[in-house]
Amino acid sequence: DSPIDGGGRGGPGSGDGSGGGGGGTLSSAVNTHDPLEVKKGKELGLVEFARQIASHRNFVIFTAINLVQVLNCHFNSNFMSIFLDFFIANRFSSIVQSTIVCLAAISPHLCVVVLTPVVTSRGLYFVMDKLFWLKLALGLAALLFFSNSVPLIMLYILCNKVFSEVICRHNNLVVADLVDEDRMLHARSEPVSSLIFGTNALFTKPGQTIAPVFGWAMMNYMDEDVATSRSLEQMDVQSMLWLLCLVPVGCAAVQLLLWPLFTLRGRYLSKVKNAFVQGVLSV
């Protein structure tokens, strides 16, 4: 196989452990029988890397979670303006709609800043788990109780967009931890950060295409002539509310089923981080 350069440093670690591992050298204290002994001088081929990444359980699980999240985020991005037009047209001024769009763009950045101390103290796994549950709870509440209140529907559209984007902005921290775990599992002299991030992106990018296709397929299922603006205006509120809540609730349910299977957290994550600072690998 052609050799692959695994350049780049690992990304920032989560709050469950210390910072992500960078490029390392072989410590003089390494035991020749230690499973973490660095394999120097061995080139990594494409087929070998594919085999390793396919056997990396946490990477496979998180890639599936991330694919669902990418679909969720791009569904919101593609259809948010359509939902706002439908629910607030002829009820509120265009200034209200513009304000919601601006808040949806700014709020995720502020939320990430606010959540940083929580990630540091409680860990990334805890924060992501609560965000998944919050996304599910909000979607179910909107579906069951918000149908008769346009202001509450508008608030849900905003919150759904913000929470989805906040989750997306924390995903790279999880991938950075996966880079460290991969380095430990395969005793690499240096992390293959670019390969891990690139492979994750390769399998999650289809979510960007699936999201608009799925959304328009559901709209056409509800109304065969939904492609016309007149037909969209004539759709009933309950049908549009179902579509608005269906994707976030479905995505959250899948993520909550998979997230407990992700074991890179707590003591194990600390073990992965400490593998590079306790005389096995020096960073």
Secondary structure by P-SEA (a helix, b strand, c coil): cccccccccccccccccccccccccccccccccccccccccccccaaaaaaaaaaaaaaaaaaaaaaaaaaaaaaaaacaaaaaaaaccccccaaaaaaaaaaaacaaaaaaaaaaaaaaaccaaaaaaaaaaaaaaaaaaaaccccccaaaaaaaaaaaaaaaaaaaaaaaaaaaaaaaaaaaaacccccaaaaaaaaaaaaacaaaaaaaaaaaaaaaaaccccccaaaaaaccaaaaaaaaaaaaaaaaaaaaacccccccccaaaaaaaaccccccccc
